[in-house]
């Protein structure tokens, strides 16, 4: 997933921490089936400190053979978690939270 429109490194870290505490995702992380990582952005011409944002993506990696149903459940949980994080951020910080693009890549289907 990619944060845009003025996202700071703090926003990236906060969203990652929020997702790590989501019940379903936390269970998968505890069992070693899911990793949540921060990586340098892959969008061409965008790097750390660029005016378009922090230049970081949050990547969720499902480990092992994954049934399409589990992939879909994780995808929906992530979208739900992002919506909840954005609502929470609105209540604790001034200004609009950054937009977050949640896109499945390389899902193996």
SULKAQUI-V663394 format. One record per residue. N is the residue number from 1. RES is the residue in one letter. PHI is phi as a letter, one per 40 degrees, with the letter a starting at -180 (NA if undefined). D_FIRST is the distance of its C-alpha to the first C-alpha in whole Angstrom. Layout:
# SULKAQUI-V663394
N_RES_PHI_D_FIRST + N_RES_PHI_D_FIRST
This chain:
# SULKAQUI-V663394
1_X_NA_0 + 2_X_b_4 + 3_X_c_7 + 4_X_b_10 + 5_X_f_14 + 6_X_g_15 + 7_X_c_13 + 8_X_b_14 + 9_X_c_14 + 10_X_c_15 + 11_X_c_13 + 12_X_c_10 + 13_X_c_13 + 14_X_c_14 + 15_X_c_10 + 16_X_d_10 + 17_X_c_14 + 18_X_c_14 + 19_X_c_12 + 20_X_c_14 + 21_X_c_17 + 22_X_c_16 + 23_X_d_19 + 24_X_c_18 + 25_X_c_15 + 26_X_c_18 + 27_X_c_20 + 28_X_c_18 + 29_X_c_17 + 30_X_c_21 + 31_X_c_22 + 32_X_g_20 + 33_X_c_18 + 34_X_a_15 + 35_X_b_13 + 36_X_b_11 + 37_X_b_10 + 38_X_c_10 + 39_X_b_10 + 40_X_d_12 + 41_X_d_10 + 42_X_b_11 + 43_X_c_12 + 44_X_d_15 + 45_X_g_17 + 46_X_b_15 + 47_X_b_15 + 48_X_d_16 + 49_X_g_18 + 50_X_c_17 + 51_X_c_18 + 52_X_c_15 + 53_X_i_13 + 54_X_c_13 + 55_X_g_12 + 56_X_b_9 + 57_X_b_6 + 58_X_b_5 + 59_X_b_6 + 60_X_b_8 + 61_X_b_11 + 62_X_c_14 + 63_X_b_18 + 64_X_g_21 + 65_X_c_22 + 66_X_b_19 + 67_X_c_21 + 68_X_d_19 + 69_X_c_20 + 70_X_c_18 + 71_X_d_15 + 72_X_c_15 + 73_X_c_16 + 74_X_c_13 + 75_X_d_11 + 76_X_c_13 + 77_X_c_13 + 78_X_c_9 + 79_X_c_10 + 80_X_c_13 + 81_X_c_12 + 82_X_c_10 + 83_X_d_13 + 84_X_c_15 + 85_X_c_14 + 86_X_c_14 + 87_X_c_17 + 88_X_c_18 + 89_X_c_17 + 90_X_d_19 + 91_X_c_22 + 92_X_b_22 + 93_X_b_21 + 94_X_c_23 + 95_X_g_21 + 96_X_c_18 + 97_X_c_15 + 98_X_c_12 + 99_X_c_10 + 100_X_b_7 + 101_X_c_5 + 102_X_b_4 + 103_X_b_6 + 104_X_c_8 + 105_X_b_9 + 106_X_g_13 + 107_X_c_13 + 108_X_g_17 + 109_X_b_18
